[in-house]
Structure formats: C-alpha cells, structure tokens
Amino acid sequence: MKRFILALIVLAAFAQGASAQAKGSSYKTALGVKFYPGAGITIKHFVKSNAALEGIASFWRDGMRITGLYEFHGNINGAPGLKWYVGPGAHVGFWNDRYWRNSRYPDYNGGALIGIDGVLGLDYKFNGAPINMSLDWQPSYEFGTYGGFYGNWGGLAIRYTF
C-alpha cells in the first residue's frame, strides 16, 4: 500500500508539471494508475496514429510484475474518443514466498518468472478533459517450473493525458 500511495504522489507531481494537455478526443501520451490485480502504474504512448506502447508496473502483497505491450488501436464508428485495441506483449514477475506457501506449490520460495501476454480492450479519451480510461483483458502464459496460462490479468486504467 505504501508503494501505491508513493506512486500516486509521483503521478500527481508529474501531472502538475506537465505543460501540454490533450484536450480533444485523442492523445499522444498518458500516465496513470491501473487496478486489478492489485494496483499499478501505467504509461501509454502512441508511436503511430493506430499503434501504442504501454508499460505497466503492478504491485500487490505477494510481489510485482512489469509488463510491456504493443497495442493496435482502431476507432469505433459513431463513438468519438472510443477505440478498441489488441496486441502482444511480455512480462517479468517477482513473487515472494508467501504467495507460494498459500498455493499448490508450498515448497517453492518465490523468485522470478517470465511470460508472454496478449491484450484486448477498450480505450476512451474524454473530449475537453485531459483524462483517458481503458478497460482490458490481458491473458498471459508464464514459462518455468510453476508457469502456465493465466487469464486473470487486465483491469481498469485511469490516466492523465498530455
């Protein structure tokens, strides 16, 4: 929880210092928080009009995970500011031993795993305000002894655009 509060303070300070704000129904870069599982920091930057890079650092009581995604965006006709997106990515996760003690692998003492990700979601930029929201599903596959498919990643992101 302390990390999450610190992340919010850093985000607020960064947002106050940003001189340019995206006020229309599109944006170039956005920084904010993402919820579930746990809480995290997310930054999204469009490298083309229809493609963006997103970085996510998620934190929860049993560890942390760093994810990078490449997202292809498309407009939804009749809904200005609303886009669908899909894409590939990868992650590295770090888990403490408490997670594993409470799982089906109680002899594992934590560590790191790597994996590949996919993402499918909706992205909305509020017209006239520097706010963006997204909701997505991010299935992943982790490699290693205790790896496998995980379909419970994704979440709700709220970002400040500039």
Secondary structure, DSSP 4 states (H G I P E B T S, - for coil): -HHHHHHHHHHHHHHHH------SS--SEEEEEEESSSEEEEEEEEEETTEEEEEEEEEETTEEEEEEEEEEEEE-TT-TTEEEEEEEEEEEEEE-HHHHHTSS-TT---EEEEEEEEEEEEEEE-TTSSEEEEEEE--EEEESTT-EEE---EEEEEEEE-
